[in-house]
Amino acid sequence: MNALSTVEKQNNIEAKSMAEYLTFRIGTEEYGIDILKVQEIRGYEPPTRIANAPSFVKGVINLRGTIVPIVDMRLKFNCPIVNYDSFTVVIVLNLHQRIVGIVVDSVSDVMGLDVDQIRTAPDIESIIDPESIIGLGALSDRMLILLDIEKLMSGNDMGLISDI
């Protein structure tokens, strides 16, 4: 997979114009994903473990008759401490007609960002595939890492949804 150039990343940002993002925390970092990909937000409940699944795939839950894989993003992003408490939530996503749940530390809010509030992410080595990062949402007192959750979930190590 070849990395997107800085120009291509900026063009992708500009094509978005105004978008709304669900913001959430993993450790000390704040992330945003396209609100249109979110089906619902639920409290964390221990899923049924699946044998030989990667450590970040916690298992599956039965969501109104649909079997939903649950990915702990804190484990995926190598957070040193992963606690399950009353703030831990599962964001249920609808990605290409596939339902997937992601575990995060907490959900903050829904935020609308204009193109002038989104900066191109620097090309630095990260646990997150650079092609899965849309950019950085620059707000007065906050910086959001904006994720392309579909690309992240369809990555080789995840394999939870098919590429389009």
N, C-alpha and C positions, 0 to 999 in steps of 0.2 A: 504494500500500500504506500503510495507516495504522499508525502505531506503537502498540504495546501500551502501555496505561497502567501506571503503577507497581502499581496494585492487581491488574491482570490478570497482570502478571509475577510478583507475589508469590503469587497463587493457583496459577499454573503450577508454581512451586517447591514449594509445600506439597502439591500433588497427587503429586509425585514421591516423597515420603516418604524412603525409603532407596534410593540408587542407587549403582552402581559405575561409575567413570569410568576410562578409559585416559588417563593423563597423558603429555603430550609437550611438547617445547620447540620454539619457533620464535624464534630470536634469544635475547633475555634473558627473554622471556615464557613462562609455563607455561600450557598449555591442558588441558582435559579434555573427552572425548567419551564418550557412553554406550557402555559395553563391549559391549552387545548388538548394536551396529551394526558391530563389528569382526569381520572374517572371518579375517584373518591379518596378521602383520607380516613384512616381507621386507627384505632389504638392497637398497639402491638399485642399479639397473642402468639405464643410459641407454636411454630408450624410443625408439621410432621416431617421428620428428617428423611431424606432420600439417600440410600446407600451410594457410595462412590461419587457423590456430587462434590464440586469444589467447595472449599471451606466457606466461601462467601455466599453460597446458596444455602440458606438456612433450612429449606425444605419447601413444602407446599401447604396451602390452606384451601379449604372448600368455601368459596364465596358464592353463595346462592346457586350451587350446582356446578360452578366452574372451578376447575382445579387451577390454582394460581401459584406459580413459582415465586418464592420470596428471596430477594437478594439483599443482604446486609451491606449497604454501601460503605459503612464504617470499616468492615473487614476488607471489602474490595479496595478501599483507598488506604489500607494499612494504618488505620488509627491505632495508637498504642493501647488505649483503654476503651473497651466497649461495654458500657453498662446499659442494662434495660431497666428503665424507670417509668414513671407516670408520663413523662414528656416524650418517650420513644413512640414513634408513629410509623405506620406503613402507608406510603403513598401508592395507591393503586393506579396503574397507568394502562392506557389502551394504545398499543403501538402496533399499527398494521393489523388490526383485528386480533391481536394477541394480548391477553391480559397478564401483566407482570406487576408484582409488588416490590417496592424498595423500602428498606428500613433506614430511617434517618433519626438523628437525635431529637429534632423538633422542627415544626413548621412555623415560619414567621408570619408571612402575609402574602398577598398578591400585589405585585407592583408593575405598573406600566412604565416602559422605558422607551424613549425616543431614540432614534439612530444616533443623535449627538451625545447620548449618555452611554453609548456602548463603544468600548475601545478594543482594538485588536489585542489578543493575548500575546504576550511575548513568547518567543520560541525558546522555551527552557525545558530541560528534562523533567518529566513528571510521571507519576504512576498512572495518570489519566492520559489516554491517547489524545494527542494534540488535535486530531481531526474531530474529536468529540467535544471540543471547547469552541463555542461560538465566539466568545469574547469576554470582556470584563465590563460589568455594569458599574459605572462610576457615578456614585451619588454623593451628596455633600459630606456625609460622615460614614459611608459604607462602601465596600467594594464587593460585588457579587461575581462569582465565577459562573458564567452562563453556559450550561451544558446542552448539547444536542443529545437528548436522552435516547433517541432512536439509534443514533450511531454508536453510542456507548453500549447499549444493550445488544447490538448486533455485532459487536467486536468478536474477534476469533476466540478470546478467552471466555466470553460470556455465552455467545451462541444461543441467546434466548429468543431472538426474532431474526427472520431472514432479511437480508438486504433487499431493497426494492429493485 
